[in-house]
Amino acid sequence: MPLKNVLVVDDEEDLTWSISKHLSKDKDQYNLNAVNSAADALDLLKKKTIELVISDIRMPEISGLDLLLKIRENYPETKVIIMTAYGSSEIQEEANKHGCFKYIEKPFEINDLRQMILDTVSEKKGFEGKISDFQLSDLIQMNCMGRLTNAITVKGEEQEGIIYFEDGNIIHSNVGDLEGEDAFYEIISWQGGEFSINKGAKAKKESIVKGWQSLMLEGLRRSDEHNKKDKINPADIRKDQVQEIFSKFINTKGIHVIALFDKNSKPFVTEIHKDYKNKYNIEDITVQLNNLLGEEGKLSKILNLSTKREITLEYNEGLLKLTWLPDDQEFLLLLADHSSNFGLLRIETKKYLKALGTAFKN
C-alpha cells in the first residue's frame, strides 16, 4: 500500500525545517512535504494527493483559514490541522466552522503533533464490526463529536437501517417504513447486530433537525423503557453508565486512577489501571482526600471563595486533578503520570465530564 502524503505549511522556514527534521523518523509511515506559503501548498495539492495538511493560521497573502476554505472546496477528502500562536476560542470556532480537523497551539510538543499525524494517516477509509463488540451509541457520539460526514448502516436480527451524519449532525435515518427520528430511535434500541461505516456518504434528504445530544438521550430513554421490564435501582443504572465511561477513559495514556466521588466525598465508582491494581487503595486515598478538602474548605472561607471547579497538584512524578461536575457537588479524581500529555488530558477530561454529568443525574 503506498504511503500517504502529509504537507506542512508555515511561512517561518526555520519552523518547517525543524518540524521536517523531527518527523523524518516516521518516513516509513508517510511522505512528508513542507512549503513556506499557502500558494505553494495549493500548487502542490494540484500535483499530488495530500491526505493531511498541517498549516499555520497567520501567513502573508493567503492565510491559513483561506487555505482551509480552498482545501475544503477543492479537496474535501484532505484533512487539515491548524497550528497557531494566537490561540483563542474565536479562532478555534472559526477554524472548526470551516472544517478544521484538529487544532494545536504554538508552542507545542513535537511529539504531540507527531502523534496527531500518525493517528490520522493510520485511519482506514471505513470499518465494520458487531454491535456486541462496540456500542452503537459510542459510534454515533464519535461521528457527532468528530463533526464527520458519514453513514452508519446497521443490520439487526430482522431489519437493516441507516443513520446519516453531516458535519457531525444527524440529518436522516430510515429503517423499513420508518424514517427520521422514529427510525433513529428504532435503530438505537437494537441490542445486537452488525454495522458498517461509509465515510463521506451523504443523505439525499434531511428528515431530522433535533440536536444529536437530545436524540441520544431520548433514544437511550426509550431503549431502557423497552428492554428493562423489571424495576431496577437507579443507582445501579448510574453505576453501570459511569463504569462504562471509565472503562474507556482509563485507557488514556498515563492514567493510573479515575474515581467519581459523590456529594459526601465518598467514592461512587473507581477504576484503577490494571498495571497499578496493587499500588493504590481507594479507601486510603479517600481518607487523605477528605483531609485535603477539609483544609481547602478552611482556606476558601478565609479567601471568600465559594464554588470549586478544579484543584490541580503537579508533582515530579505526575499529576493529581480534582474536577467538579458542572452545577453539581460530585467530582472526578484523576491521577496520571508524566507519560500523559496534560493538555490533551484536560481536553479528554472535559469530554468525559459531560458524559458523566448526564449519567450521574439520570
C-alpha positions as CSV (number, residue, x, y, z in Angstrom):
1,M,0.0,0.0,0.0
2,P,1.5,3.4,-1.0
3,L,2.4,5.8,1.8
4,K,0.1,8.7,2.5
5,N,1.3,12.3,1.8
6,V,1.5,14.9,4.6
7,L,2.1,18.6,4.0
8,V,3.4,21.2,6.5
9,V,2.7,24.8,5.6
10,D,4.3,27.7,7.5
11,D,5.9,31.0,6.4
12,E,8.6,30.5,9.0
13,E,11.3,28.5,7.2
14,D,13.1,27.6,10.5
15,L,9.9,26.1,11.8
16,T,9.2,24.0,8.8
17,W,12.8,22.8,8.7
18,S,12.7,21.9,12.4
19,I,9.4,20.0,12.0
20,S,10.6,18.2,9.0
21,K,13.8,17.1,10.8
22,H,11.9,15.8,13.8
23,L,9.3,14.0,11.8
24,S,11.9,12.3,9.5
25,K,11.9,9.4,11.9
26,D,8.5,8.4,10.5
27,K,9.5,8.3,6.9
28,D,8.3,4.7,6.7
29,Q,4.8,5.8,7.8
30,Y,4.1,8.6,5.4
31,N,5.7,11.0,2.9
32,L,6.4,14.4,4.4
33,N,6.3,17.6,2.3
34,A,7.0,21.2,3.6
35,V,6.4,24.6,1.9
36,N,6.5,28.1,3.2
37,S,3.4,29.7,1.7
38,A,-0.3,28.8,1.1
39,A,0.3,29.4,-2.6
40,D,3.0,26.8,-2.8
41,A,0.7,24.4,-0.9
42,L,-2.1,24.9,-3.4
43,D,0.3,24.2,-6.2
44,L,1.4,21.0,-4.6
45,L,-2.2,19.9,-4.0
46,K,-2.8,20.2,-7.7
47,K,0.1,17.9,-8.4
48,K,-0.4,15.1,-5.9
49,T,-2.9,13.7,-3.5
50,I,-2.4,15.1,0.0
51,E,-4.2,13.2,2.8
52,L,-3.2,15.7,5.6
53,V,-2.3,19.4,5.7
54,I,-0.8,21.0,8.8
55,S,-1.0,24.8,8.4
56,D,-0.2,27.9,10.3
57,I,-3.2,30.2,10.6
58,R,-1.4,33.5,10.1
59,M,0.5,33.8,6.9
60,P,1.0,36.6,4.3
61,E,-1.1,36.8,1.2
62,I,-3.2,33.7,1.8
63,S,-4.0,33.0,5.4
64,G,-4.3,29.5,7.0
65,L,-8.1,30.0,7.2
66,D,-8.3,30.9,3.5
67,L,-6.2,27.9,2.7
68,L,-8.5,25.7,4.8
69,L,-11.5,27.1,2.8
70,K,-9.9,26.3,-0.6
71,I,-9.0,22.8,0.6
72,R,-12.5,22.1,1.8
73,E,-13.9,23.3,-1.5
74,N,-11.5,21.6,-3.9
75,Y,-10.0,18.6,-1.9
76,P,-12.8,17.6,0.6
77,E,-11.1,14.3,1.5
78,T,-7.9,16.2,2.7
79,K,-7.8,16.7,6.4
80,V,-6.4,19.9,7.9
81,I,-4.7,20.6,11.3
82,I,-4.5,24.2,12.2
83,M,-1.5,25.4,14.3
84,T,-1.2,28.9,15.7
85,A,0.4,31.1,18.3
86,Y,-2.8,33.2,18.6
87,G,-4.9,30.6,20.3
88,S,-8.4,31.8,21.2
89,S,-11.9,30.3,21.3
90,E,-12.9,32.6,18.5
91,I,-10.1,31.4,16.2
92,Q,-10.8,27.8,17.1
93,E,-14.5,28.2,16.5
94,E,-13.8,29.9,13.1
95,A,-11.5,27.1,12.1
96,N,-13.9,24.4,13.2
97,K,-16.7,26.1,11.4
98,H,-14.8,25.8,8.1
99,G,-13.9,22.2,8.5
100,C,-10.7,22.1,10.5
101,F,-9.9,18.5,11.5
102,K,-7.8,19.3,14.6
103,Y,-6.2,22.3,16.2
104,I,-2.9,22.7,18.0
105,E,-1.4,25.8,19.7
106,K,2.2,27.0,19.5
107,P,4.4,26.3,21.2
108,F,3.6,22.6,21.1
109,E,5.5,19.5,21.9
110,I,6.6,18.0,18.6
111,N,5.6,14.5,19.8
112,D,2.0,15.8,20.2
113,L,2.0,16.8,16.6
114,R,3.7,13.6,15.6
115,Q,1.0,11.5,17.3
116,M,-1.7,13.6,15.6
117,I,-0.2,12.8,12.2
118,L,0.3,9.1,13.0
119,D,-3.2,8.7,14.2
120,T,-4.6,10.4,11.1
121,V,-2.6,8.6,8.4
122,S,-3.3,5.2,10.1
123,E,-7.1,5.8,9.8
124,K,-8.9,3.4,7.5
125,K,-11.5,4.5,4.9
126,G,-14.2,2.7,6.8
127,F,-14.8,-0.1,9.2
128,E,-17.3,-2.7,10.3
129,G,-18.0,-4.9,13.3
130,K,-20.5,-6.3,15.7
131,I,-22.6,-4.1,18.0
132,S,-21.8,-6.5,20.8
133,D,-18.1,-5.6,20.4
134,F,-18.7,-1.8,20.0
135,Q,-21.6,0.1,21.4
136,L,-23.7,1.8,18.7
137,S,-24.1,4.8,20.9
138,D,-20.3,5.2,21.0
139,L,-20.1,5.2,17.2
140,I,-22.8,7.8,17.0
141,Q,-21.1,10.1,19.5
142,M,-17.7,9.6,17.7
143,N,-19.3,10.8,14.5
144,C,-21.0,13.7,16.1
145,M,-18.1,14.9,18.2
146,G,-15.7,14.5,15.3
147,R,-18.0,16.6,13.0
148,L,-17.9,13.8,10.4
149,T,-19.9,13.2,7.3
150,N,-20.7,9.5,7.2
151,A,-23.4,6.9,7.1
152,I,-23.7,4.0,9.6
153,T,-25.5,1.0,8.2
154,V,-26.8,-1.3,11.0
155,K,-28.1,-4.8,10.4
156,G,-30.3,-6.1,13.2
157,E,-31.8,-9.5,13.6
158,E,-34.7,-8.8,11.3
159,Q,-34.1,-5.4,9.7
160,E,-31.4,-3.1,8.3
161,G,-31.3,0.6,9.0
162,I,-29.1,3.6,8.2
163,I,-28.1,6.8,10.0
164,Y,-26.7,9.7,8.1
165,F,-24.3,12.4,9.5
166,E,-23.3,15.7,8.0
167,D,-20.7,17.8,9.8
168,G,-21.4,15.9,13.0
169,N,-25.2,16.5,12.8
170,I,-27.6,13.5,12.5
171,I,-29.7,14.6,9.5
172,H,-31.5,11.5,8.3
173,S,-32.3,7.9,9.2
174,N,-34.5,5.2,7.8
175,V,-35.4,1.6,8.5
176,G,-38.3,-0.3,6.9
177,D,-41.3,2.1,6.6
178,L,-39.9,4.4,9.3
179,E,-37.7,7.5,8.7
180,G,-36.5,10.5,10.6
181,E,-36.5,10.4,14.4
182,D,-38.7,7.3,14.6
183,A,-36.2,5.4,12.5
184,F,-33.3,6.6,14.6
185,Y,-35.0,5.6,17.9
186,E,-35.8,2.2,16.4
187,I,-32.2,1.5,15.3
188,I,-30.6,2.7,18.6
189,S,-32.9,0.3,20.6
190,W,-31.4,-2.8,18.9
191,Q,-29.3,-4.9,21.3
192,G,-27.3,-6.8,18.7
193,G,-26.4,-6.9,15.0
194,E,-23.6,-5.7,12.7
195,F,-22.6,-2.3,11.5
196,S,-20.5,-0.7,8.7
197,I,-19.4,2.9,8.2
198,N,-19.3,4.5,4.8
199,K,-17.1,7.6,5.1
200,G,-18.3,10.6,3.2
201,A,-21.7,9.2,2.3
202,K,-24.4,11.9,2.1
203,A,-28.1,11.7,2.6
204,K,-30.4,12.7,-0.3
205,K,-32.9,14.3,2.1
206,E,-33.0,15.8,5.6
207,S,-35.6,14.4,7.9
208,I,-34.0,15.2,11.4
209,V,-33.5,18.6,12.8
210,K,-33.2,17.8,16.5
211,G,-29.6,18.1,18.0
212,W,-27.7,14.8,18.4
213,Q,-27.4,15.0,22.2
214,S,-31.2,15.3,22.5
215,L,-31.7,12.5,20.1
216,M,-29.3,10.3,22.1
217,L,-30.9,11.0,25.4
218,E,-34.4,10.3,24.1
219,G,-33.2,7.2,22.2
220,L,-31.5,5.8,25.3
221,R,-34.5,6.6,27.4
222,R,-36.8,4.7,25.0
223,S,-34.4,1.9,24.7
224,D,-34.3,1.5,28.5
225,E,-38.0,1.5,28.8
226,H,-38.3,-1.1,26.0
227,N,-35.7,-3.5,27.2
228,K,-35.9,-3.3,31.0
229,K,-39.2,-4.7,32.2
230,D,-38.2,-5.3,35.8
231,K,-37.7,-2.4,38.3
232,I,-34.0,-1.6,38.7
233,N,-32.3,0.5,41.3
234,P,-31.5,3.9,39.6
235,A,-28.2,4.0,41.4
236,D,-27.2,0.6,39.8
237,I,-28.0,2.1,36.4
238,R,-25.9,5.1,37.1
239,K,-23.0,3.0,38.3
240,D,-23.2,0.9,35.1
241,Q,-23.2,4.0,33.0
242,V,-20.2,5.6,34.8
243,Q,-18.3,2.3,34.8
244,E,-18.8,2.1,31.0
245,I,-17.4,5.6,30.6
246,F,-14.4,4.8,32.9
247,S,-13.6,1.6,31.1
248,K,-12.7,3.8,28.1
249,F,-11.2,6.7,30.0
250,I,-8.7,4.5,31.9
251,N,-7.0,3.5,28.7
252,T,-5.9,7.1,28.0
253,K,-2.1,7.1,28.1
254,G,-0.6,7.7,31.5
255,I,-3.7,7.5,33.7
256,H,-3.4,5.4,36.8
257,V,-6.6,6.0,38.7
258,I,-10.0,7.5,38.0
259,A,-12.7,7.9,40.6
260,L,-16.1,9.6,40.8
261,F,-16.9,10.9,44.3
262,D,-20.4,11.8,45.4
263,K,-21.5,15.0,47.2
264,N,-20.4,13.4,50.5
265,S,-16.9,12.9,49.1
266,K,-17.3,9.1,49.1
267,P,-16.2,7.1,46.0
268,F,-19.1,6.2,43.8
269,V,-17.2,4.4,41.0
270,T,-13.5,3.7,40.9
271,E,-11.3,2.4,38.1
272,I,-7.6,1.6,38.6
273,H,-5.4,0.8,35.6
274,K,-4.6,-2.9,35.5
275,D,-0.8,-2.2,35.8
276,Y,-1.4,-0.4,39.2
277,K,-4.1,-2.5,40.9
278,N,-1.7,-3.4,43.7
279,K,-0.3,0.1,44.1
280,Y,-3.3,2.1,45.1
281,N,-6.1,1.6,47.7
282,I,-9.1,3.8,47.2
283,E,-10.0,3.7,50.9
284,D,-6.6,5.1,51.9
285,I,-7.0,7.7,49.1
286,T,-10.5,8.7,50.3
287,V,-9.3,9.3,53.9
288,Q,-6.5,11.6,52.9
289,L,-8.6,13.3,50.2
290,N,-11.2,14.3,52.7
291,N,-8.5,15.7,54.9
292,L,-7.2,17.7,51.9
293,L,-10.7,19.0,51.1
294,G,-11.3,19.9,54.7
295,E,-8.2,22.2,54.8
296,E,-9.1,23.6,51.3
297,G,-12.5,24.5,52.7
298,K,-11.0,26.5,55.5
299,L,-8.7,28.3,53.1
300,S,-11.6,29.1,50.7
301,K,-13.5,30.6,53.6
302,I,-10.6,32.9,54.5
303,L,-10.3,33.9,50.9
304,N,-14.0,34.4,50.4
305,L,-14.1,31.8,47.6
306,S,-17.2,29.5,47.2
307,T,-17.8,27.3,44.2
308,K,-15.0,24.9,43.4
309,R,-14.3,24.0,39.8
310,E,-10.9,22.3,39.8
311,I,-7.9,21.5,42.0
312,T,-4.6,20.5,40.3
313,L,-1.5,19.3,42.1
314,E,1.5,18.7,39.8
315,Y,4.4,16.6,41.2
316,N,7.7,15.4,39.7
317,E,6.1,12.0,39.2
318,G,2.8,13.2,37.7
319,L,-0.5,15.0,38.2
320,L,-3.4,14.8,40.6
321,K,-6.5,16.6,39.4
322,L,-9.9,17.0,41.1
323,T,-12.6,18.3,38.7
324,W,-16.2,19.1,39.8
325,L,-19.1,18.2,37.6
326,P,-20.9,21.2,36.2
327,D,-23.6,22.6,38.5
328,D,-23.1,19.8,41.0
329,Q,-21.2,18.6,44.1
330,E,-19.9,15.4,42.6
331,F,-16.3,15.5,41.5
332,L,-13.8,13.4,39.4
333,L,-10.4,12.4,40.8
334,L,-7.7,11.8,38.2
335,L,-4.2,10.5,38.8
336,A,-1.7,10.4,35.9
337,D,2.0,10.2,35.3
338,H,4.2,12.3,33.0
339,S,3.8,9.9,30.1
340,S,0.4,11.5,29.5
341,N,0.0,14.8,27.7
342,F,-1.5,17.2,30.3
343,G,-3.0,19.5,27.6
344,L,-4.7,16.6,25.8
345,L,-5.7,15.1,29.1
346,R,-7.6,18.3,30.0
347,I,-9.5,18.0,26.7
348,E,-10.3,14.4,27.4
349,T,-11.4,15.2,30.9
350,K,-13.9,17.8,29.6
351,K,-15.3,15.4,27.1
352,Y,-15.9,12.7,29.7
353,L,-17.2,15.1,32.3
354,K,-20.2,15.9,30.0
355,A,-21.0,12.2,29.7
356,L,-20.5,11.7,33.5
357,G,-22.8,14.7,34.3
358,T,-25.6,13.1,32.1
359,A,-25.1,9.6,33.5
360,F,-24.9,10.7,37.2
361,K,-28.1,12.8,37.1
362,N,-30.3,10.3,35.2
